[in-house]
Amino acid sequence: MIGTRRRRPSDALEAIEPPGNLELAFGVVSVTALVEILGALSGSEVWLLGLLVFLPGTASALCTVQQTRFVSAWTTVFVTLTVLLRGSDVGRSIDRALLVVLTLALAVTSVYACHRRIRREHEMLRLRSTAAAMQRHILHPLPLVTEDVLVNGVYEPVQEDRLVGGDIYEVVASPWGTRVLIGDVQGKGLAAVGAAFAVIGAFREAAHREATLTALVDAMDASVVRHNSYAEQNGDEERFVTALVVSVDAHTEAQVVNCGHIPPRLVHDGIVTTPPLESGVPLGLAELASEPTTVGWFEFPAGSTLLLTTDGLTETRAADGTFYPVDERLTEHLALSPTQLPQALYQDARAFAGSGSQHDDVAVLTVRRSPYG
């Protein structure tokens, strides 16, 4: 079963994986031989040794500490022996001595720099491992299965060094059926992530307490208002959150409250439709609404699928400014299973936009009604 796609905590470190010992030895010997050949052809063997001082520095950026020590020792010994055995110009003895001292100093500095780099990498790995553990509690890994639905999806924060972005989702099996949340916090940055945490926490708690979706949404709206009051005290910007809350139980109809979010797509019997639902104001702005929160109903038969997404998918643009045609591409991918569909749409949207375009946080969920529902 295919789950949500997430970067492993060590992905950032794998890009600087050290070379193998044989590969390193071959590279060092090859560079040394090249310097020797150029020196023999130019008649300046001793002075071309200055090219070798780049070896320890390169090793410090790419290799382990032990490998850097080897490269540094090789370079220092080779330069010293060459200067002693081939440096026949007595008038330049001071220059040759400075070359040896410089090589030794760079070797020692390279080993120290490698130590620092490895320590920072280990610290980063520990931090990202901790962040990954926190993420599992903040955004539960998909797929999630309840008595009513199977929920699967893709979650991709726009910044690679952040495991959680401004897009949110959650699934709660409550006494009144399964409740699914998808949302998008206005803006970016740590303040947006803080608002996302506030909404997720309120949803998890209120989904088990409130019998109606309107009361659940009111609790989430209050959490955003409280978060904004704290943010204002700290000099941060206030945020609002678009959200879609879906409730599915044993009945054939689904309940939905749309708080300014992208409406769901319903896939049933090979046909894609958008249920006619009223859209209210985003969370955090309920006081500005002229009408109270309303609940929409639509048929959600057994075996059908809901597609929930954030604007990271719908507002994806090609190089010419054309928006990603979600309904058209969704129809083309109907042969895929609901567990495969989110990843397929995400990859298709990335290909549509091209590698040079800017991407937003993306969350794409499929909610599959249990066949026996």
Residue pairs with C-beta under 8 A, 6 or more apart in sequence:
1 143
1 152
1 339
2 143
2 152
2 339
2 340
2 343
3 141
3 142
3 143
3 152
4 141
4 142
4 143
4 152
4 153
4 154
4 155
4 342
5 154
5 155
5 156
5 343
5 346
6 135
6 141
6 155
6 163
7 160
7 163
8 132
9 125
9 128
9 129
9 131
9 132
9 163
10 125
10 128
12 124
12 128
12 160
12 161
13 121
13 124
13 125
16 61
16 62
16 121
18 62
18 63
18 64
18 67
19 27
19 62
19 63
19 67
21 67
24 59
24 63
24 67
24 70
24 71
28 55
28 70
28 71
28 74
31 51
31 52
31 55
32 52
32 74
32 78
35 48
35 49
35 51
35 52
36 45
38 48
38 51
39 45
39 46
39 47
39 48
39 49
42 48
45 82
45 86
46 82
46 83
46 86
46 87
46 96
46 99
49 78
49 79
49 82
49 83
49 99
49 103
50 99
52 75
52 78
52 79
52 103
53 75
53 79
53 102
53 103
53 106
55 71
55 74
55 75
56 68
56 71
56 72
56 75
56 106
56 107
56 109
56 110
56 111
57 106
57 110
57 113
58 71
59 67
59 68
59 71
59 72
59 110
59 114
60 68
60 110
60 111
60 113
60 114
60 117
61 113
61 114
61 117
63 71
63 114
64 114
64 118
65 111
65 114
65 115
65 118
68 110
68 111
68 114
69 111
71 110
72 106
72 107
72 108
72 110
72 111
73 107
75 103
75 107
76 100
76 103
76 104
76 107
79 99
79 100
79 103
80 100
80 103
83 96
83 99
83 100
87 93
87 96
128 163
131 163
132 163
134 163
135 163
135 164
138 164
138 197
138 200
139 155
139 164
139 168
139 169
139 170
139 200
140 170
140 171
142 151
142 152
142 153
142 155
142 365
143 150
143 151
143 152
143 153
143 339
144 150
144 151
144 152
144 171
145 151
146 171
146 173
146 178
147 173
147 178
147 370
148 173
148 177
148 178
148 248
148 249
148 250
148 369
148 370
148 373
149 171
149 178
149 180
149 248
149 367
149 368
149 369
149 370
149 373
150 338
150 339
150 367
150 368
150 370
151 171
151 180
151 365
151 366
151 367
151 368
152 338
152 339
152 342
152 365
152 366
152 368
153 169
153 308
153 342
153 363
153 364
153 365
153 366
154 342
154 343
154 345
154 346
154 362
154 363
154 364
155 167
155 169
155 362
155 363
156 165
156 312
156 346
156 359
156 361
156 362
156 363
157 163
157 164
157 165
157 167
157 361
158 165
158 188
158 312
158 359
158 360
158 361
158 362
159 165
162 193
164 193
164 196
165 188
165 192
165 193
165 196
165 361
166 184
166 185
166 186
166 187
166 188
166 192
166 193
166 195
166 196
166 361
167 182
167 183
167 184
167 185
167 196
167 310
167 312
167 361
167 362
167 363
168 181
168 182
168 183
168 184
168 185
168 196
168 199
168 200
168 241
168 363
169 180
169 181
169 182
169 183
169 308
169 363
169 365
170 180
170 181
170 200
170 203
170 204
171 178
171 179
171 180
171 181
172 178
172 179
172 181
172 203
172 204
172 207
172 208
174 207
174 208
175 208
175 211
176 211
176 247
176 249
177 247
177 248
177 249
177 250
178 247
178 248
178 249
179 203
179 207
179 213
179 216
179 245
179 246
179 247
180 245
180 246
180 247
180 248
180 308
180 365
180 367
181 199
181 200
181 203
181 243
181 244
181 245
181 246
182 243
182 244
182 261
182 308
182 309
182 310
182 363
182 365
183 196
183 199
183 241
183 242
183 243
183 244
183 259
183 261
183 283
183 310
184 241
184 242
184 243
184 261
184 310
184 311
184 312
184 361
184 363
185 192
185 193
185 195
185 196
185 199
185 239
185 240
185 241
186 192
186 239
186 240
186 241
186 242
186 282
187 237
187 239
188 361
191 231
191 236
191 237
191 239
192 239
194 227
194 231
195 224
195 227
195 228
195 231
195 239
195 241
195 284
196 241
198 223
198 224
198 226
198 227
199 220
199 223
199 224
199 241
199 243
199 283
201 223
202 219
202 220
202 222
202 223
203 216
203 220
203 245
205 219
206 215
206 216
206 219
206 220
207 216
209 219
210 216
210 219
212 295
213 245
213 247
213 255
213 256
213 257
213 295
214 257
214 292
214 293
214 294
214 295
216 245
216 257
217 243
217 245
217 257
217 259
217 283
217 293
218 286
218 293
220 241
220 243
220 245
220 283
221 259
221 283
221 284
221 285
221 286
223 283
224 239
224 240
224 241
224 283
224 284
225 284
225 286
225 287
227 239
227 284
228 238
228 239
228 284
231 237
231 238
231 239
232 238
238 284
239 284
240 260
240 282
240 283
240 284
240 285
241 259
241 282
241 283
241 284
242 259
242 260
242 261
242 262
242 282
242 283
243 259
243 260
243 261
243 282
243 283
244 256
244 257
244 258
244 259
244 261
244 262
244 263
244 264
244 308
245 256
245 257
245 259
246 254
246 255
246 256
246 264
246 306
246 308
246 367
247 254
247 255
247 256
248 254
248 255
248 300
248 367
248 369
248 373
250 373
252 299
252 300
252 301
252 302
252 373
253 297
253 298
253 299
253 300
254 297
254 298
254 299
254 300
254 306
255 295
255 296
255 297
256 264
256 275
256 277
256 295
256 296
256 297
256 298
257 280
257 293
257 294
257 295
257 296
258 277
258 278
258 279
258 280
258 296
259 279
259 280
259 281
259 282
259 283
259 293
260 279
260 280
260 281
260 282
261 279
261 282
261 310
262 308
262 309
262 310
262 311
262 314
263 274
263 275
263 277
263 279
264 274
264 275
264 277
264 306
264 307
264 308
265 272
265 273
265 274
265 306
265 307
265 326
265 327
265 330
266 272
266 273
266 274
266 275
266 298
266 300
266 304
266 305
266 306
266 307
267 304
267 305
267 306
267 307
267 330
267 334
268 301
268 303
268 304
268 305
269 304
270 334
272 327
272 330
272 331
272 334
274 327
275 296
275 298
276 296
276 298
277 296
277 298
278 294
278 296
280 289
280 291
280 293
280 294
281 288
281 289
286 293
300 306
300 369
301 369
302 369
302 370
302 371
302 372
302 373
303 368
303 369
303 371
304 368
304 369
305 338
305 341
305 366
305 367
305 368
305 369
306 366
306 367
306 369
307 330
307 341
307 345
307 364
307 365
307 366
308 363
308 364
308 365
308 366
308 367
309 326
309 345
309 362
309 363
309 364
309 365
310 360
310 361
310 362
310 363
310 364
311 360
312 359
312 360
312 361
312 362
312 363
313 324
313 326
313 345
313 346
313 349
313 362
313 364
314 323
314 324
314 326
315 323
315 324
315 360
316 323
316 324
316 349
316 350
316 352
316 353
316 357
316 359
316 360
317 323
317 324
317 353
317 357
318 324
318 352
318 353
318 354
318 357
319 353
319 354
319 356
319 357
324 349
324 352
324 353
326 345
329 345
329 348
329 349
329 352
330 341
330 345
333 341
333 344
333 345
333 348
336 344
338 366
338 368
339 366
341 366
342 364
342 365
342 366
345 364
346 362
346 364
349 362
350 359
353 359
